[in-house]
Structures are given as C-alpha cells and as structure tokens.
Amino acid sequence: MRKIGWGVGAVAVVVAGAFAVTLLGSGPAAPEPGGCAHIERVEEGAAYRALDCAAADANVRVAKVVDDASQCPKGGAPYTVFTRSATLCLMPNFVEGACYQGDRTSGMKKVDCTTAQAIRVAGVTREPVECANGKKLTYVEPSVTFCLVPASDVR
C-alpha cells in the first residue's frame, strides 16, 4: 500500500511540474501582430491554430492584440474578433493572385480559381488605394488594401 502511495505522489509531482513549465513559458508563444493562423468555428467555440503566413490554410493575420474588442481599429473593413487568453483583431491573410470563397466554418478559404463564385485578389498594397473595379477591402491598422475581382472575370 505504501508503494502505491509513493507512485501516486510521484505522478502528481511530475504532472504539477509539467503544468508549471507550460505556464512559465515553454508553451506556444502568445499571438503577436503580423502572425498568422487558421481559425474556424467548432462545436465548443472558435478554434485558433497559429501557422506560418505562407501556409495554405493560414486564413487570418493578427492585426492587433487588445484588451477589449472595442479597441479594434475603426474606419475600414471590420476586423474579426477572437477572444480566448487574449483579444485579437484579425484580418484576412489574402495572397495576391490567389482565389478565395466564403466558407461556413473558416470564413474564407483558399480555392482553385475555377471554383464557382470565387473571388481573386487582384492586388495587395500597404496603403489605401482605389482599385480599378472599385471592389476593395481596406484595413486601417496595419494599413492594407485588398483589390478584389470575381475569379470568373480573370479567365
């Protein structure tokens, strides 16, 4: 009986140590502006998975980390707000020349440009500009404008 007690105590110490190490910083880094992720809704709530911005399924970019959703920048396209341990103001991680389509679970997903009702990112600039066709998404912080066209217009 005494050996079982020592075994349980040793396991408890190891679990507590692993938990403390995770809390003290060996876990994943907190999201920072400019970082990218894949975000989607799941039954328990939205899921956030940090990714390299070049990853095919990195559908959002962190624009700003704030204390409260009301602090997300105003004046341009609306930011998507994600809140867990931090509140993130998110914008699309659109790539110039790529095509996207609305998706119920992830907002926008990269698709083949022959997909029906896909949009193509015709241009990405780091400043507010007018797009040739007038269809754009402009974010104020960081400053970026996405010029969009129906993918069917590009073929």
Residue pairs with C-beta under 8 A, 6 or more apart in sequence:
28 50
29 50
30 65
30 85
30 86
31 37
31 48
31 50
31 62
31 65
31 86
31 88
32 62
32 65
33 62
33 63
33 64
33 65
33 142
34 53
34 61
34 62
34 142
35 50
35 53
35 61
35 62
36 50
36 51
36 52
36 53
36 55
36 58
36 60
36 61
36 62
36 93
37 48
37 49
37 50
37 51
37 58
37 59
37 60
37 62
37 90
38 48
38 49
38 51
38 55
38 57
38 58
38 59
38 60
38 106
39 46
39 47
39 48
39 49
39 59
39 60
39 80
39 82
39 90
39 106
39 107
40 46
40 47
40 105
40 106
40 107
41 47
41 104
41 105
41 106
42 105
46 82
48 82
48 84
48 88
51 57
51 58
52 58
53 61
53 93
56 110
57 109
57 110
58 93
59 92
59 93
59 106
59 107
59 108
59 109
59 110
60 80
60 82
60 90
60 91
60 92
60 93
60 107
61 90
61 91
61 92
61 93
62 88
62 89
62 90
63 72
63 73
63 79
63 88
63 89
63 90
63 91
63 139
63 141
63 142
64 71
64 72
64 73
64 79
64 88
64 89
64 141
65 86
65 87
65 88
65 89
66 72
66 87
66 88
66 89
67 87
68 87
69 81
69 83
69 87
69 89
71 87
71 89
72 79
72 81
72 89
73 79
73 89
73 139
73 140
73 141
74 140
75 140
76 137
76 138
76 139
76 140
77 91
77 137
77 138
77 139
79 89
79 90
79 91
79 139
80 89
80 90
80 91
80 107
81 87
81 88
81 89
81 90
82 88
82 90
91 139
91 144
92 100
92 107
92 108
92 137
92 146
94 100
94 108
94 121
94 124
94 146
95 110
95 121
95 124
96 121
96 122
96 123
96 124
97 120
97 121
98 110
98 120
98 121
99 110
99 111
99 112
99 113
99 115
99 118
99 119
99 120
99 121
99 151
100 108
100 109
100 110
100 111
100 118
100 119
100 121
101 108
101 109
101 111
101 115
101 117
101 118
101 119
102 108
102 117
103 109
111 118
112 118
113 120
113 151
113 154
113 155
114 151
114 155
115 151
117 150
118 150
118 151
118 152
119 148
119 149
119 150
119 151
120 148
120 149
120 150
120 151
120 153
120 154
121 146
121 147
121 148
122 131
122 132
122 133
122 147
122 148
122 149
122 154
123 129
123 131
123 145
123 146
123 147
124 144
124 145
124 146
124 147
125 144
125 145
125 147
126 142
126 143
126 144
127 143
127 145
128 138
128 143
128 145
129 136
129 145
129 147
130 136
131 145
131 147
131 148
132 147
133 147
133 149
135 147
135 148
135 149
136 145
136 146
136 147
136 148
137 145
137 146
137 148
138 144
138 145
138 146
139 145
